[in-house]
Amino acid sequence: MSFSSDLKEELSKINNLAKKNEVKYELIGYLISKNATIVKSNIRYATESDYNINRFSKLLKNLNINYDIEFDGKSFIITYKIKNNIKEIYIQNSEMIIKNLFNINDNEKKSIIRGAFLGAGSINNPEKSYHLEINLSNKNNLEYLYDILNKMNVESKKLDIDKKYSIYLKDGEDISKLIALLGANRSVLKFEDIRVQREMRGKVNRIVNCQTANLNKTINASVEQIDAIRKLQINNKFNKLDENLKEIALLRLEYPDMPLVELGKKLKVPIGKSGVNYRLKKIIKIAEDL
């Protein structure tokens, strides 16, 4: 299964069904998600996940709401009568809208977020990219969930375009914080393990790229220096160089890949990197003037 499926399966098995308030607020989260709709006199929720439909049905059963489940060949569909709906959700223009619920505690806030994610959320494979998204049914529900996340210190962004309403996170640390907040401890550990491995691979790649860039720079400089020395030799100008320049030139020909620091140590009178660089640049200038 995908990381997203594993996470949802873990969330669907959280054992808090004895806590009526948390059950109610998790159901509210489902109902404000994109996958919950109104069809005639019924509230309808559809999902391809069997453990997700099981979770939804357990929430309804716990709240003594009668429901029906059917399977249309692709999705599980659960329905119940609008008249049995909870009072925290009101219906306007065939849309379910959450009331402005104030003074709810952190566990109830977490339950709403968990229900919304289970209802219509997804998360990318963290080995490839960081992206968690929750799709909401309308702008009011989008703003409400966004506000709750902010109050729980989770940084998120809103998407409100062409009647698509969603909240998304792209920062690994924020996603990890949200998964922990939802109560998926096993998935948090897995996500953090993947995140650490990604960061280590990134550091290694940056080091390798830096070393490669430095090596290429050294090689390119060495090629330019050797070309200049050869030009002087071909034009019988090499022996007219002063002894310091001839000494460093011969060393460069003998050790084409050697860093400037090491070249400087091989001189009869050792000098530093800047001194070696100065002499080799002088040789290149003489060759350019020919």
C-alpha positions as CSV (number, residue, x, y, z in Angstrom):
1,M,0.0,0.0,0.0
2,S,1.0,3.6,-0.4
3,F,2.1,5.8,2.5
4,S,-1.2,7.7,2.2
5,S,-3.2,4.4,2.5
6,D,-1.1,3.2,5.4
7,L,-1.6,6.5,7.2
8,K,-5.4,6.5,6.7
9,E,-5.6,2.8,7.8
10,E,-3.7,3.7,11.0
11,L,-6.0,6.7,11.7
12,S,-9.1,4.6,11.1
13,K,-8.1,2.2,13.9
14,I,-7.6,4.9,16.6
15,N,-9.4,3.6,19.6
16,N,-11.3,6.6,20.9
17,L,-14.9,5.6,20.0
18,A,-15.9,5.6,23.6
19,K,-15.4,9.4,23.7
20,K,-18.7,10.7,22.3
21,N,-17.5,14.3,21.8
22,E,-14.5,13.3,19.8
23,V,-16.6,10.9,17.7
24,K,-19.0,13.7,16.9
25,Y,-16.2,16.1,15.9
26,E,-14.5,13.5,13.8
27,L,-17.8,13.0,12.0
28,I,-18.0,16.8,11.5
29,G,-14.5,16.6,9.8
30,Y,-15.8,13.9,7.4
31,L,-18.9,16.0,6.6
32,I,-17.0,19.2,5.7
33,S,-14.8,17.2,3.3
34,K,-15.3,17.1,-0.5
35,N,-16.5,13.5,-0.5
36,A,-19.6,14.2,1.6
37,T,-22.5,15.5,-0.4
38,I,-26.3,15.9,-0.2
39,V,-28.5,13.8,-2.5
40,K,-32.2,14.6,-2.3
41,S,-33.1,14.0,1.4
42,N,-29.9,12.1,2.2
43,I,-26.3,12.9,3.3
44,R,-24.0,10.8,1.2
45,Y,-20.3,9.9,1.7
46,A,-18.4,7.9,-0.9
47,T,-14.9,6.3,-0.7
48,E,-12.9,3.5,-2.3
49,S,-11.4,2.5,1.1
50,D,-13.1,-0.3,3.0
51,Y,-11.4,0.7,6.3
52,N,-12.5,4.3,5.7
53,I,-16.1,3.4,5.2
54,N,-15.9,1.2,8.3
55,R,-14.6,4.1,10.4
56,F,-17.4,6.4,9.1
57,S,-20.1,3.8,9.9
58,K,-18.7,3.3,13.4
59,L,-18.9,7.0,14.0
60,L,-22.6,7.0,12.9
61,K,-23.4,4.0,15.0
62,N,-21.8,5.5,18.0
63,L,-24.0,8.5,17.7
64,N,-27.1,6.4,17.1
65,I,-27.6,7.5,13.5
66,N,-29.2,4.9,11.2
67,Y,-27.4,4.5,7.9
68,D,-27.3,2.3,4.7
69,I,-24.2,1.1,2.9
70,E,-23.9,0.0,-0.7
71,F,-21.2,-0.8,-3.2
72,D,-21.4,0.5,-6.8
73,G,-18.5,-1.6,-8.2
74,K,-15.9,1.0,-7.4
75,S,-16.8,2.9,-4.3
76,F,-18.4,2.2,-1.0
77,I,-21.4,4.6,-0.4
78,I,-22.9,5.3,2.9
79,T,-26.1,7.4,3.3
80,Y,-28.3,8.6,6.1
81,K,-31.3,10.9,6.4
82,I,-30.7,14.7,6.6
83,K,-33.2,14.8,9.5
84,N,-30.8,12.7,11.5
85,N,-27.8,15.0,11.0
86,I,-25.9,16.6,13.9
87,K,-26.8,20.1,14.8
88,E,-23.2,21.5,14.4
89,I,-23.7,21.2,10.6
90,Y,-26.3,23.3,8.8
91,I,-27.5,23.0,5.2
92,Q,-27.6,25.9,2.8
93,N,-28.1,25.7,-0.9
94,S,-27.6,21.9,-0.8
95,E,-24.2,22.3,0.9
96,M,-23.2,21.2,4.4
97,I,-21.6,24.1,6.3
98,I,-19.9,23.9,9.7
99,K,-21.1,26.3,12.3
100,N,-18.5,28.5,14.0
101,L,-17.7,26.3,16.9
102,F,-16.0,28.2,19.6
103,N,-14.6,26.9,22.9
104,I,-13.9,23.4,21.7
105,N,-10.8,21.7,23.2
106,D,-7.7,20.6,21.5
107,N,-8.8,16.9,21.2
108,E,-12.0,18.0,19.6
109,K,-10.0,20.2,17.1
110,K,-7.8,17.3,16.3
111,S,-10.8,15.1,15.7
112,I,-12.2,17.5,13.2
113,I,-8.8,17.6,11.3
114,R,-8.5,13.8,11.4
115,G,-12.1,13.4,10.1
116,A,-11.4,15.9,7.3
117,F,-8.2,14.1,6.3
118,L,-9.8,10.7,6.4
119,G,-12.8,12.2,4.5
120,A,-10.9,13.6,1.5
121,G,-7.2,14.0,2.3
122,S,-4.0,12.6,0.7
123,I,-0.3,12.6,1.2
124,N,2.4,12.0,-1.4
125,N,5.1,9.4,-1.0
126,P,7.6,11.3,1.2
127,E,10.5,9.6,-0.5
128,K,9.7,11.6,-3.6
129,S,8.1,14.9,-2.4
130,Y,6.4,16.5,0.6
131,H,2.8,17.3,-0.1
132,L,-0.3,16.8,2.1
133,E,-3.7,18.0,1.0
134,I,-7.2,18.0,2.3
135,N,-10.1,18.8,0.0
136,L,-13.1,20.7,1.4
137,S,-16.6,21.0,0.1
138,N,-16.9,24.8,0.2
139,K,-15.2,28.1,1.1
140,N,-16.7,28.3,4.6
141,N,-15.4,24.9,5.6
142,L,-12.0,25.7,4.0
143,E,-11.7,28.8,6.2
144,Y,-12.8,27.0,9.3
145,L,-10.3,24.2,8.9
146,Y,-7.5,26.6,8.0
147,D,-8.2,28.6,11.2
148,I,-8.1,25.4,13.3
149,L,-4.8,24.4,11.9
150,N,-3.4,27.8,12.7
151,K,-4.6,27.5,16.2
152,M,-2.9,24.2,16.5
153,N,0.4,25.8,15.2
154,V,0.4,24.0,11.9
155,E,1.5,26.2,9.0
156,S,-0.7,25.5,5.9
157,K,-1.8,27.2,2.7
158,K,-5.2,27.6,1.1
159,L,-6.3,26.9,-2.5
160,D,-9.5,28.5,-3.6
161,I,-9.9,28.5,-7.3
162,D,-12.6,27.3,-9.8
163,K,-14.7,26.0,-6.9
164,K,-11.9,23.8,-5.7
165,Y,-11.2,24.3,-2.0
166,S,-8.2,22.7,-0.4
167,I,-5.6,23.1,2.3
168,Y,-2.1,21.9,1.6
169,L,1.3,21.6,3.3
170,K,4.6,21.2,1.5
171,D,7.1,21.6,4.4
172,G,8.3,18.3,5.8
173,E,8.4,19.5,9.4
174,D,4.8,20.8,9.2
175,I,3.5,17.6,7.7
176,S,5.3,15.6,10.4
177,K,3.7,17.8,13.0
178,L,0.2,17.3,11.5
179,I,0.6,13.5,11.3
180,A,1.6,13.5,15.0
181,L,-1.4,15.8,15.8
182,L,-3.7,13.3,14.1
183,G,-2.5,10.6,16.4
184,A,-0.7,8.4,13.8
185,N,2.4,7.6,15.9
186,R,3.6,4.7,13.6
187,S,3.3,6.8,10.5
188,V,5.2,9.7,12.2
189,L,8.1,7.5,12.9
190,K,8.1,6.2,9.3
191,F,7.8,9.7,7.9
192,E,10.6,11.0,10.1
193,D,12.9,8.1,9.1
194,I,12.3,8.8,5.4
195,R,12.8,12.6,6.0
196,V,16.2,12.0,7.7
197,Q,17.3,9.7,4.9
198,R,16.3,12.3,2.3
199,E,18.1,15.1,4.1
200,M,21.3,13.0,4.4
201,R,21.2,12.1,0.8
202,G,20.7,15.8,0.0
203,K,23.7,16.7,2.1
204,V,25.9,14.0,0.5
205,N,24.8,15.1,-3.0
206,R,25.6,18.8,-2.2
207,I,29.1,17.8,-0.9
208,V,29.7,15.6,-4.0
209,N,28.5,18.4,-6.3
210,C,30.7,20.9,-4.5
211,Q,33.7,18.6,-4.7
212,T,33.0,17.9,-8.4
213,A,32.7,21.6,-9.1
214,N,36.0,22.3,-7.3
215,L,37.7,19.4,-9.2
216,N,36.4,20.7,-12.5
217,K,37.7,24.2,-11.7
218,T,41.1,22.8,-10.8
219,I,41.2,20.7,-14.0
220,N,40.2,23.6,-16.2
221,A,42.8,25.9,-14.6
222,S,45.5,23.2,-15.0
223,V,44.6,22.8,-18.7
224,E,44.9,26.5,-19.2
225,Q,48.3,26.6,-17.4
226,I,49.7,23.6,-19.3
227,D,48.5,25.1,-22.7
228,A,50.3,28.3,-21.9
229,I,53.5,26.5,-20.9
230,R,53.4,24.4,-24.1
231,K,52.9,27.5,-26.2
232,L,56.0,29.1,-24.7
233,Q,58.0,25.9,-25.4
234,I,56.8,25.7,-29.0
235,N,57.7,29.3,-29.6
236,N,61.1,28.9,-27.9
237,K,60.2,31.4,-25.2
238,F,60.3,29.0,-22.3
239,N,64.0,29.2,-21.5
240,K,63.7,33.0,-21.4
241,L,61.5,32.8,-18.3
242,D,63.1,33.6,-15.0
243,E,64.0,30.6,-12.8
244,N,61.0,30.9,-10.5
245,L,58.6,30.7,-13.4
246,K,60.4,27.8,-15.1
247,E,60.5,25.8,-11.8
248,I,56.7,26.1,-11.2
249,A,56.0,25.5,-15.0
250,L,58.0,22.2,-14.9
251,L,56.2,21.1,-11.8
252,R,52.9,21.8,-13.4
253,L,53.8,19.7,-16.4
254,E,54.9,16.9,-14.1
255,Y,51.9,17.1,-11.8
256,P,49.0,18.3,-14.0
257,D,46.2,17.4,-11.4
258,M,48.0,18.6,-8.3
259,P,46.4,21.4,-6.3
260,L,48.3,24.7,-6.0
261,V,49.0,24.2,-2.3
262,E,50.8,20.9,-3.0
263,L,52.7,22.4,-6.0
264,G,53.9,25.2,-3.7
265,K,55.3,22.6,-1.3
266,K,57.4,21.0,-4.0
267,L,59.4,24.1,-4.9
268,K,63.0,24.5,-3.7
269,V,61.8,27.4,-1.6
270,P,58.2,26.5,-0.7
271,I,55.5,29.1,-1.2
272,G,51.8,29.3,-0.5
273,K,48.8,28.9,-2.8
274,S,48.6,32.6,-3.7
275,G,52.3,32.7,-4.6
276,V,51.9,29.7,-6.9
277,N,48.7,31.1,-8.5
278,Y,50.5,34.4,-9.1
279,R,53.4,32.7,-10.9
280,L,51.1,30.6,-13.1
281,K,49.0,33.5,-14.0
282,K,52.1,35.4,-15.0
283,I,53.1,32.5,-17.3
284,I,49.6,32.6,-18.9
285,K,49.9,36.4,-19.4
286,I,53.3,36.0,-21.2
287,A,51.8,33.3,-23.4
288,E,48.8,35.4,-24.3
289,D,51.1,38.3,-25.3
290,L,52.9,36.2,-27.9
